[in-house]
């Protein structure tokens, strides 16, 4: 299975690498007040992808925080003393290993 995963990663890398090589022409992004950004198309696509990832993570954060808060509340409601009381924990002794001869 590891080989299949590595082959898929290699395939994806080479596809994206070929995409980058095929899109080396200049692109101009025109902003307000006459400001212009000129760079390769690859960087424009990479910047758009990165901004999309950041926007997706930021859009997900409130929901993630809410679910985390609910899960924490449910964990403390099920067993109120479990989250704070560690005095009843029993730690088993380490297993004894037979002595090694000849070392």
N, C-alpha and C positions, 0 to 999 in steps of 0.2 A: 504494500500500500504506500510505503514511503517513496518508492520509485515513481509511482503514478503521480503523487503530489509534487515531487520535484520536476517531473516532466511537464506537468501543468504550469508550474511556476516558470520553468525555462521557456515554454511556449509563450506565455503571457509577456515575459521580458522581451523576447525577440520580436513579438508583434508590436509592442510599444516602442522598442528601439527602431524598428523599421518605420513606424509612424513618425518618430522624431526625425529620422533621416530624410523622409519625404516632405517634411514641412519646415524646411530651413529658410524659406523666403521671409522677408521682412513684413511685419504687420504694424500698423499705427493705430493706437487707441487715442482718440481725441476726447479730452476732458473739457471742463468748463474754462472760460477765460483764456482760451488759446493754448492751454497746456496740452502737450502731446507726448505720448510714450511710444517710442519706436524700439522694437525688439523682434526676435524671431517668433514665428507663430507657435513654436513649441513652448516657449515661456508663457505666452498668452494662454494657451490651453492649460498648462500646468497651474498657473495662477487662478484660472477660473475653477479648476478642479479643487484646488486647496480652499478657495473661498466657499465653494459649495459644501465641502466637508465640514468646515468650521460652522457654517450656517446650520447644517443638519445637526451637529452636536449641540449647538446652542439652543436649537428648537426642541431638542429632546430633553435637555436638563430639567425643566420644571416637572415634567412627567416622571423622570427618573427619581428626583428628590421626593416627590409625593409617594411613589411606590416604596421607596426606601423607608420613609417615615412610617407608612402603614405596616410594613414588614417588621420594623423595630417595635412598633406598638403591639402587634400581635404576638411577637416573641415574649415580650414582658407580660402580656395578659395571660398567656398560657401557663407560665410558671414565673411568678413575680420574683422569687428568690434566686432563680437560675442565673440571671444575668449579673448579679452582684455578689452572691455568696459562694465563695470558693473554699470554705473551711471544710466541707464534707467530701472534697475530692480525695480519692484514694489513688495513689501512684504505685503501680506494681513494681516490685524490685526488678533490677535488671537480670536477664537470664544468665545463668552460670555456664561458662564454656569450659570444656575439658582442657587441661593443660596440653600445650603442644610440645612434643618431644623433638629434640634434634635441631632446635633453632638457636 
